[in-house]
Protein backbone atom coordinates (compact mmCIF):
# COMPACT_ATOMS: atom_id res chain seq x y z
CA UNK A 1 0.00 0.00 0.00
CA UNK A 2 1.33 3.39 -1.01
CA UNK A 3 -0.55 5.54 1.48
CA UNK A 4 1.02 3.72 4.43
CA UNK A 5 4.49 4.73 3.21
CA UNK A 6 3.72 8.43 2.82
CA UNK A 7 3.76 11.12 5.54
CA UNK A 8 0.43 11.34 7.34
CA UNK A 9 0.57 15.15 7.54
CA UNK A 10 0.02 15.32 3.76
CA UNK A 11 -3.34 13.60 4.24
CA UNK A 12 -4.50 15.24 7.47
CA UNK A 13 -8.14 15.30 6.35
CA UNK A 14 -8.43 11.72 5.06
CA UNK A 15 -10.18 8.83 6.79
CA UNK A 16 -7.81 6.00 5.86
CA UNK A 17 -10.32 3.29 6.75
CA UNK A 18 -12.50 4.39 3.80
CA UNK A 19 -9.76 5.58 1.44
CA UNK A 20 -9.11 3.87 -1.90
CA UNK A 21 -5.70 4.46 -3.50
CA UNK A 22 -6.98 3.66 -6.98
CA UNK A 23 -10.18 5.74 -6.93
CA UNK A 24 -8.40 8.67 -5.26
CA UNK A 25 -5.15 8.56 -7.21
CA UNK A 26 -5.46 12.15 -8.45
CA UNK A 27 -5.76 13.44 -4.88
CA UNK A 28 -2.74 11.41 -3.79
CA UNK A 29 -0.65 12.51 -6.76
CA UNK A 30 -1.60 16.17 -6.33
CA UNK A 31 -0.83 16.17 -2.59
CA UNK A 32 2.46 14.29 -2.95
CA UNK A 33 3.72 16.57 -5.71
CA UNK A 34 2.73 19.75 -3.85
CA UNK A 35 3.61 18.78 -0.26
CA UNK A 36 5.82 15.71 -0.41
CA UNK A 37 9.57 15.41 -0.81
CA UNK A 38 11.49 13.69 -3.61
CA UNK A 39 11.37 10.32 -1.84
CA UNK A 40 7.55 10.57 -1.62
CA UNK A 41 7.35 11.48 -5.30
CA UNK A 42 9.58 8.55 -6.20
CA UNK A 43 7.36 6.13 -4.21
CA UNK A 44 4.26 7.51 -5.92
CA UNK A 45 5.76 7.16 -9.40
CA UNK A 46 6.83 3.59 -8.61
CA UNK A 47 3.32 2.74 -7.40
CA UNK A 48 1.27 4.30 -10.24
CA UNK A 49 3.74 4.46 -13.12
CA UNK A 50 4.79 7.51 -15.10
CA UNK A 51 1.92 7.34 -17.63
CA UNK A 52 -0.79 7.44 -14.95
CA UNK A 53 1.08 10.25 -13.18
CA UNK A 54 1.13 12.26 -16.43
CA UNK A 55 -2.54 11.57 -17.11
CA UNK A 56 -3.67 12.58 -13.61
CA UNK A 57 -1.32 15.49 -12.83
CA UNK A 58 -2.62 17.54 -15.77
CA UNK A 59 -6.13 17.23 -14.29
CA UNK A 60 -5.05 18.49 -10.86
CA UNK A 61 -7.24 21.30 -9.57
CA UNK A 62 -4.36 23.12 -7.90
CA UNK A 63 -0.59 23.16 -8.20
CA UNK A 64 1.37 26.13 -6.88
CA UNK A 65 3.48 28.01 -9.45
CA UNK A 66 6.79 26.39 -8.49
CA UNK A 67 5.34 22.88 -8.52
CA UNK A 68 3.60 23.52 -11.84
CA UNK A 69 6.83 24.74 -13.44
CA UNK A 70 8.84 21.84 -12.02
CA UNK A 71 6.32 19.15 -13.01
CA UNK A 72 5.95 20.67 -16.47
CA UNK A 73 9.70 20.43 -17.04
CA UNK A 74 10.08 17.04 -15.34
CA UNK A 75 7.35 15.35 -17.35
CA UNK A 76 7.87 17.36 -20.57
CA UNK A 77 4.26 18.57 -20.58
CA UNK A 78 3.56 22.19 -21.58
CA UNK A 79 2.01 24.24 -18.77
CA UNK A 80 -0.88 25.13 -21.07
CA UNK A 81 -2.11 21.52 -20.85
CA UNK A 82 -2.60 21.67 -17.07
CA UNK A 83 -6.12 22.31 -15.78
CA UNK A 84 -4.79 24.44 -12.92
CA UNK A 85 -2.87 26.66 -15.38
CA UNK A 86 -5.96 27.19 -17.53
CA UNK A 87 -8.01 27.99 -14.42
CA UNK A 88 -5.46 30.58 -13.27
CA UNK A 89 -5.42 32.23 -16.70
CA UNK A 90 -9.21 32.49 -16.79
CA UNK A 91 -9.36 34.46 -13.50
CA UNK A 92 -9.45 38.19 -14.16
CA UNK A 93 -7.01 40.19 -12.06
CA UNK A 94 -7.72 43.85 -11.45
CA UNK A 95 -5.04 46.44 -12.04
CA UNK A 96 -3.11 47.35 -8.92
CA UNK A 97 -2.34 51.08 -9.04
Secondary structure, 3 states (H helix, E strand, C coil): CCHHHCCHHHHCCCCHHHCCCCCCHHHHHHHHHHHCCHHHHHHHHHHHCHHHHHHHHCCCCCCCHHHHHHHHHHHCCCHHHCHHHHHHHHCCCCCCC
